[in-house]
């Protein structure tokens, strides 16, 4: 499948880089179509609120090898591995995509979670189990991701967010490099996000016109809905022998 199969994608990452963040972070507002979003939500909402594919990580940060569901491969992942990092005179393939620098060259792990309005996430780091790139697709509703920098001496996070990223429904956010390794990220416990506007949202220029207009007309406020996120990473340690991994997960064979 060529990149022409995904006409809603920009030509490459350069046009969707979040300019005021360190190193490389990217945001695409219309990563999924409305039909694709509905398809994935139909698959997800019939299952648990928290899903891990292909398996949870062990205490040693190891994952059992296994395929990701076809409904993820056919929509999100097939698009990720064909979205070029930079312009290329030849047809972009899996050697020129966001995950190309990672050990497996593509996401091999997906966490799907539901976030009702009012539910947040305490500021945290994703840790050393993954290559320093994370791709998050938001569905059903938006959220605001708060980014905290760390003091270079104490390694403690800043008291207030250094940056705020508005993630629209059907959007893709990718963070890499120092944004992954040197910052913490969290989501405030709120039913309504406030103070959304130019100068307060770091990816403001990459949002849909409709979103920017709505924020302006509503005094910088957006009411949250039930949001489903798909977070994709490349786990570094993959075990081919499931039997060796079972004891560290606390499961029975």
C-alpha positions in Angstrom: 0.0 0.0 0.0 1.4 3.4 -1.0 1.2 6.7 0.7 -1.4 7.8 -1.9 -3.8 5.5 0.0 -3.8 8.0 2.8 -4.6 11.3 1.0 -5.3 13.2 4.3 -1.7 13.0 5.4 0.8 15.8 4.9 3.6 15.1 2.5 6.1 14.6 5.3 6.8 15.4 9.0 8.4 18.8 8.4 5.0 20.6 8.0 3.6 19.2 11.2 6.5 19.6 13.6 5.5 21.5 16.8 7.9 24.4 16.4 8.3 25.6 20.0 9.1 22.3 21.6 12.7 20.8 22.0 13.9 18.3 19.4 11.2 16.6 17.4 7.5 16.5 18.2 4.8 16.2 15.6 1.0 16.8 15.5 -1.5 15.8 12.8 -5.0 17.0 13.5 -6.8 14.7 11.0 -4.7 11.6 11.3 -7.8 9.4 11.2 -11.0 9.8 9.2 -14.3 9.9 11.0 -15.1 6.4 9.5 -11.8 5.0 10.8 -12.4 6.5 14.2 -15.9 4.9 14.4 -14.5 1.6 13.2 -11.8 1.5 16.0 -14.2 2.7 18.7 -16.6 -0.1 17.7 -13.8 -2.6 18.2 -12.6 -1.1 21.4 -15.9 -0.3 23.3 -17.0 -3.9 23.2 -13.9 -4.8 25.3 -12.3 -3.8 28.6 -11.6 -0.1 29.3 -7.9 -0.9 29.5 -6.4 -3.1 26.8 -2.7 -4.0 26.2 -1.5 -5.6 22.9 0.1 -8.0 22.4 0.9 -8.5 26.1 1.7 -6.6 29.4 5.3 -5.9 30.3 7.0 -8.1 32.9 8.8 -6.8 36.0 12.0 -6.9 33.8 10.3 -4.7 31.1 10.1 -7.7 28.8 7.2 -8.3 26.4 6.0 -11.5 24.8 6.3 -11.4 21.0 3.0 -11.3 19.2 1.0 -9.6 16.5 -1.0 -6.4 17.0 -4.7 -6.6 16.1 -5.6 -6.3 12.5 -7.9 -3.4 13.2 -4.9 -1.4 14.6 -2.6 -2.6 11.8 -5.0 -1.7 9.0 -5.7 1.8 10.3 -3.2 3.5 12.6 0.0 1.4 12.2 -0.1 1.1 8.4 -0.3 4.9 8.3 2.5 5.5 10.8 5.0 3.4 8.9 4.3 5.1 5.6 4.4 8.6 6.8 7.8 10.0 5.8 10.1 11.8 8.1 11.5 13.9 5.3 11.0 14.5 1.6 12.3 11.7 -0.5 12.7 11.5 -4.3 11.7 7.8 -4.1 8.5 6.2 -2.8 8.6 6.5 1.0 8.6 3.1 2.7 9.2 1.7 6.1 12.9 2.9 6.1 11.8 6.6 6.1 9.1 6.8 8.8 8.7 8.1 12.4 9.6 4.7 13.8 12.5 4.0 11.5 15.2 4.8 14.2 13.6 2.4 16.7 15.0 -1.2 17.0 12.1 -2.9 15.4 11.3 -0.1 12.9 7.6 0.1 13.8 5.4 0.0 16.9 5.2 -3.4 18.5 3.1 -2.5 21.6 -0.2 -0.6 22.0 -2.0 0.5 25.2 -5.7 1.5 24.7 -7.4 3.3 27.5 -10.6 5.2 28.2 -10.7 8.6 30.0 -14.1 9.9 31.1 -14.4 13.6 31.7 -12.8 14.6 35.0 -10.2 11.8 34.9 -6.6 12.8 34.6 -3.1 11.3 34.7 -0.5 12.3 37.3 2.7 13.7 35.6 5.0 10.8 34.8 7.7 9.5 32.4 7.2 6.4 30.2 10.5 4.9 31.4 13.3 2.9 29.9 11.3 -0.1 28.6 10.6 1.7 25.3 12.6 3.3 22.5 12.3 7.1 23.0 9.3 7.7 20.7 5.6 7.5 21.6 2.7 8.0 19.2 -0.8 8.7 20.7 -4.0 8.8 18.7 -7.0 10.4 20.4 -10.6 9.2 19.6 -14.0 10.2 20.8 -12.9 13.4 22.5 -10.0 15.7 23.0 -7.6 16.3 25.9 -4.9 18.7 26.9 -1.5 17.2 27.6 0.5 19.2 30.2 4.3 19.0 29.7 6.6 19.6 32.7 10.4 20.1 32.4 12.8 18.7 34.9 15.4 20.6 36.9 18.8 19.4 35.6 20.2 19.2 39.1 17.4 17.8 41.2 15.5 16.1 38.4 12.3 17.4 40.0 9.5 18.6 37.7 8.5 22.2 37.3 5.5 23.3 39.5 3.5 24.4 36.5 3.3 23.0 32.9 6.0 24.4 30.7 3.9 23.6 27.6 0.3 22.5 26.8 -0.6 20.4 23.8 -4.3 20.3 22.7 -5.0 16.8 21.3 -8.1 16.9 19.1 -10.2 13.8 18.5 -8.8 11.8 15.5 -5.4 13.4 15.9 -1.9 12.0 16.2 0.8 13.3 18.6 4.3 12.0 18.4 7.1 12.9 20.9 10.7 11.8 20.5 14.2 12.5 21.8 14.5 14.9 24.7 10.8 15.5 24.8 10.5 11.8 25.7 13.5 11.5 28.0 13.8 14.9 29.7 10.1 15.9 30.4 7.1 14.6 32.3 3.6 14.6 30.9 0.2 14.5 32.6 -3.5 15.4 32.2 -5.4 17.6 34.6 -8.5 16.3 36.3 -11.0 18.5 34.7 -14.4 18.3 32.9 -13.7 21.5 31.0 -10.3 22.6 29.7 -9.7 26.3 30.0 -7.3 29.0 28.8 -7.0 27.5 25.4 -5.7 30.0 22.9 -2.7 31.2 20.9 0.3 31.6 23.3 -1.2 29.1 25.7 -1.4 26.0 23.5 2.0 25.2 21.8 0.4 23.4 18.8 -2.2 26.1 18.2 -1.2 26.7 14.6 -1.6 23.0 13.8 -5.1 22.7 15.1 -8.2 22.6 12.8 -9.7 26.0 12.0 -12.9 24.8 13.5 -11.2 24.0 16.8 -9.5 27.4 17.0 -12.7 29.2 16.2 -14.6 27.2 18.8 -12.0 28.0 21.5 -12.2 31.8 20.6 -16.0 31.8 20.6 -16.2 30.0 24.0 -13.7 32.0 25.9 -10.9 29.5 25.6 -12.9 26.6 26.9 -13.6 23.1 25.6 -15.9 20.6 27.3 -14.4 17.1 27.5 -16.1 14.0 26.3 -15.2 10.3 26.8 -11.8 10.0 25.2 -10.2 6.7 24.0 -6.5 6.8 23.4 -4.2 4.4 21.5 -0.6 4.8 22.6 1.9 3.0 20.5 5.6 2.4 21.3 8.5 0.1 20.5 9.3 -2.2 23.4 13.0 -2.9 23.5 13.0 -6.4 25.0 10.8 -8.9 23.2 10.7 -12.5 24.4 10.0 -15.2 21.8 9.5 -17.8 24.6 6.2 -17.0 26.3 6.9 -19.6 28.9 9.9 -17.7 30.2 7.8 -14.6 30.6 4.8 -16.0 32.4 6.4 -16.3 35.8 7.5 -12.7 35.8 4.0 -11.6 35.0 2.6 -13.6 37.9 0.5 -15.7 35.6 0.0 -19.4 35.3 1.0 -21.3 32.2 
